[in-house]
């Protein structure tokens, strides 16, 4: 799969949620700048998440296999193994190369916290499926996505 972490579960969705949160905070705090907003702010988390999904879908073609093929880049997806310093085998097909890019992706891992497995916790792969704003959210981890989630929520 192309599109990877940044588009699906990283930079793009987190920045969309942060943008919505910042806009909400700006309107909420507008009175301190002399801007009166009648009836305060009502943040619609569900609509913000829908917007994030639309943005993600609109960007997806830029990361597609088709786009790279159209630029003359051969993309091979599958399990691979190096045969020698200039040959890789992917799903039974041998490919010779001068230079290779190894793009394996990543997955979130849950820390070994006693009792964690008993709860339906979220990761960067699942948090963007939320349609309702959680009443409380604890962020464990201080990587880029964790910091952005703490900021947004």
N, C-alpha and C positions, 0 to 999 in steps of 0.2 A: 504494500500500500504506500502510495506516495503521501502527500498532504501532511503527514507527521504531527509531532507534538505541538509545534508552534501554532499551526492552524486549528487543530482540533481541541487540544486540551491544555494549551499554554498561552503564548503571547496574545493571540488574536482574541479569544474569548475573555481572557482576564482584562485586557485593555478596554474592551467593550463594557464590561461590568463596572470597571473603575470609572469610566467616562460617565456612566449613568449615575453612579454614586456621587461623583464630584458635582454634577449638575444639580442633583437633589440638595446637596449641602450648600451650594451657592444660592439656590432659591431660599432655602431655609434660613440662611444667614443674611439675606439681602437687606433686612431692616437695619442691621448694624451699619450698612453703607448708605442709609437714607432711602432705600427702595422698599416701598410698602407692598407686600404681596398679600392680597386678601385671602383669608381662610387658611393660611399656612401652606404646607407642602404635603401632598399625598404621593408617596412613591409607589409605583406599581411594579413590583419585582417581576411578575409574570411577563409584563410587556417589555421590560428591560432584557429579560432572558430571550424572549422571542426576537428582539432586535439583534441580540448577539448571534443567535442562530442564523438569521438572515445575512448578517455580515460575513459570517463564516462560510456560508454557502456561496455568496457572491465572489469570495476570494478563492474558493476551492479550485476552479479551473486553472488558476495560475500555477498550481502545484501538481497538476495532473500528468499522468504518463503521456497522454496525447500531446500536451504542450511540449514536453521534452522531445518526443519523437518528431514533432513538427520542426524543432530546431536542429534536427539531425543527430540527436543523442539517443543511443540505444539504451533502453531501460530493461533490465531483467529482474524479475521478482521471484523470490523463492529461496529455498535453503541452499547455501553454497558452501564450498570448501576449496581451499587452495590446493592445487595439484603440485605446483612448483612456483618459483618466484615470478613467473609470467603467465600462469594459467590458473583459471578458476573454473570449477565445475558447478553449475547451478541446475538442479533438477535434471541431472544426466547430460546436460549440454555443456561442452567444454568451450571456454572463451579465452582467447589470448589477449593480453593487454600490455601497454607500455606503462600506464599508471592506473591505479584502481582507487575508487572511493568506497570505503566501507561505511555504510549508513544503516546501522542496525536498529535504531530507535531505542526507546527506554520505557520502563514501566515504573510506576510508583510502588514503593514497598512500605508495608506497615511496620512500624517499629515494634520490638518485642515488649509490649506493655501488657502486663497481666490483666486479663479480662476484656481486652480490646475486641477480640474475635466474637464476643457475645453481643456486640452492638453493630448496627448498620452504619458504619462510619463511611465518610466520603473521601475520595482521593481526587486529584486533578482530572482523572478520567471520568469521574461520576458527578462532581459538583456542578458541572455545567448542564446537567439534565434537570436540575431543580426547577420547579415551576412556582414554588412558594418560598418566601424568605423564612429561613429557620428563626425561631425565637432566640436561640443561642447557638453559637458556633465557636469551637476552640480549634485553633490552627496549630498543629504539631509539625515543626520543621521550619527552617529559616532559609530555604532555597528561594530562588526568584519567584516561583509560582506561589509558594506558601506566604511569602511576604506580600505579594499582590492580593491574594485572597484575604489576608488579614486587613489590608488597606481597604479593599472594596466592601467587605461585609461589615 
